[in-house]
């Protein structure tokens, strides 16, 4: 599977408030596909500076990540990261 196929599947994932796809909204910074697997860098923490903002936005971020995982459920070695600080969303760290 190449990066364009991944982007095409990500276009099916909707941001839950606006119902626009996450690619059109610019929430997908980049996708890398190589022998180590597929990495998706999302921009979900943009503009969050205070712990309260983080708490309020977490349910939306969680839903987007969950929907990305569903859309790519057959992709081996999938990793989803926050583009700004490289926090791993998926798979969750043990």
C-alpha positions in Angstrom: 0.0 0.0 0.0 1.4 3.4 -0.9 0.9 6.8 0.7 -1.7 8.0 -1.9 -3.9 4.9 -1.0 -3.6 5.8 2.7 -4.6 9.4 2.0 -7.6 8.2 0.0 -8.8 6.1 3.0 -8.1 9.0 5.4 -10.5 11.2 3.3 -13.3 8.9 4.6 -12.5 9.9 8.2 -14.7 12.8 9.4 -13.9 15.4 12.0 -16.8 14.9 14.4 -17.8 18.6 14.8 -17.7 19.8 11.2 -18.1 16.4 9.5 -15.4 17.5 7.0 -12.8 14.9 6.2 -9.5 15.2 8.1 -7.4 15.5 4.9 -9.3 18.5 3.6 -9.1 20.1 7.0 -5.3 19.9 7.1 -5.3 17.6 10.1 -3.0 15.1 8.3 0.4 16.6 8.1 2.1 13.7 6.3 2.0 9.9 5.7 5.2 7.8 5.4 5.2 4.3 4.1 8.4 2.2 4.2 9.7 -1.1 5.3 9.1 -0.1 9.0 5.4 0.3 8.4 3.0 3.2 7.9 3.2 6.4 10.0 0.5 9.0 10.0 1.4 12.4 11.5 -1.8 14.3 12.6 -2.2 17.9 13.7 -4.7 17.3 16.4 -3.0 19.4 19.2 -2.6 22.6 17.2 -3.4 25.6 19.3 -3.7 23.7 22.6 -1.6 25.5 25.2 -3.5 24.9 28.5 -4.3 21.6 30.3 -8.0 22.7 30.2 -7.9 23.0 26.5 -6.3 19.6 26.3 -9.0 18.0 28.4 -11.8 19.6 26.3 -10.3 18.5 23.0 -9.4 14.9 24.0 -12.8 13.3 23.2 -12.6 14.7 19.6 -9.0 13.6 19.2 -9.8 10.2 20.5 -12.7 9.8 18.1 -10.5 10.8 15.1 -7.8 8.4 16.0 -10.3 5.6 16.5 -11.8 6.3 13.1 -8.4 6.4 11.5 -7.6 3.0 13.0 -10.9 1.6 11.7 -10.3 3.0 8.2 -6.8 1.4 8.1 -7.6 -1.8 10.1 -5.8 -4.0 7.5 -2.6 -2.0 7.4 0.2 -3.7 9.2 2.6 -1.8 11.4 0.4 1.3 11.7 1.5 4.1 13.9 -0.3 7.4 14.5 1.6 10.3 15.9 1.0 13.9 16.9 2.9 16.0 14.3 3.8 18.8 16.7 5.4 16.7 19.5 5.5 13.2 18.2 3.2 11.9 21.0 2.1 8.4 20.0 -1.7 8.0 19.7 -1.7 4.5 18.3 -0.7 1.9 19.1 -1.0 2.9 22.7 2.2 2.5 24.6 2.3 -0.3 27.2 
